[in-house]
């Protein structure tokens, strides 16, 4: 199986972060994959994520305002590259790059594996279009790598035809590797609590972002030191600049690298975010998290006592933030917890694939 042709499809920074441990583990097993960069996130540099040693193909499909159009573009661009059929096509998560890659694989009759399978809010509108995309990928994938037992249970309840394995989330692999190289925590001399904020979900565009901004302005006025990491999406970044540029005590930070984000999270007293990745990372860092969404596909963090749902309502965000900062019981949320994995997901995934490919080859020969 050392000659197996495995290709990993990725187009966004989170995909690069979470597929790096998988690519490394495959290479360590003698299965050096080829990376297919869709181009969804502009300026995504393989070297930034340690992916430069791997052979790669560039599709040249930049992200679009209409995610469905980007799905179609990725599928169309990838299909010609599958005429020389790989043994396995791997996608991660729920982006338009992931669905476009998976649809190309389904169309070409290529085996598809889904890393981070089975996440569900059970509401197709929250988040949109991610819930729709990951459900579609899981419905056709041959190999499903679920990060948790709950995610695997979701897949079984849907009677998906693919083979399900619980592996942990490779994002925790990446986090533990990055944190081990971070500088010591910075000194805190601002006088008030340190809040780190990220927000970008499409369902929050418009009124939701305005409500979040209003809450942050109120908290800053009350003495909190807030860092808001702007999202690469120009609409979201422009909206938050317009709403918060003049607020004292609130600093707008340009999009930063993964290690810098982890450092800022680690050094914060509280994180407010609607990001899926942050929901996995904050518990592992031992930083309390308020989730700026009404529903989450990662309820394991809430069950572990590491995070709470607050939505986008201004009054609720302010109330829950103050309550959390003033509640001595919240110290329990400041203990590192690992509901999403133990840092060995990449190795588990890489260990499963050779046997699965060998069995598939044997089955095809007998057919």
C-alpha angles and dihedrals in degrees: 000000000000090000095055115136107225123174128192118206117210137156109161136061094249090053091051091049094049098040094049093079089047093050091048093048092048090050090050088056092052093258101114105187130214115234120224110202111198095192095235094139111048117234096016103165116202090208092060089063098037092252098118095100091065124086110250145191124208117215097186097221108142119199118273135208087242105060092196089060089052091051089054092047093051092047092050094047095047100046096076089053090057095061085092090056118225119213092238138009115204124201129178133214127332110304127129087252090056094049093043090052093046093049090051089052093048091049093049094045093245121149110254127203122196119209111203095022126172103034110147142173088177088227115101091204096055109088101008127229095358097072090051093046099049092046090053092049093049092049091063106026120115096206122035119192105196116195095212141019089252091056090050090050090054090055093048091049088055092050092229112187096225128096112265125215128175107221109153122248117297088215088075089054088055093045095052091048093050097043091054088065100043121116118249117284116281122247115262113224104146093102095227133073116286115236125188117198135189126171135165113132114145093226088062096052111122114004095018095056091044091052092048090049092051091052092049092050090053092048092048091050088053091057107271117141104225131192114191114194107212117226121239089239104102094214093055094043093049092048094053093044090053093048101040111021093105098044113117115225092026121100122198110216122200115237107290138197124270096256092050091049091051090049092052091047092049091051095047126096092215137009125210114192147143092204121121093212093051089053087061097040103045095062091049090051092047094240119138113243133204109198113220093213138085094226134024135200088208103064091151089084091055092046089052090055092242100113143023132207114238105158121208102296109128097219094047093049092051094044095047092045093052092043092051094047092048098041114095088202089066089079086084087067089056094065115097112255131181110204091145103051149313101248098267101092095110092053092048091051092048091049092054099048102066094053092045092050092047091051092047091051091050091049092050091051091054093047 
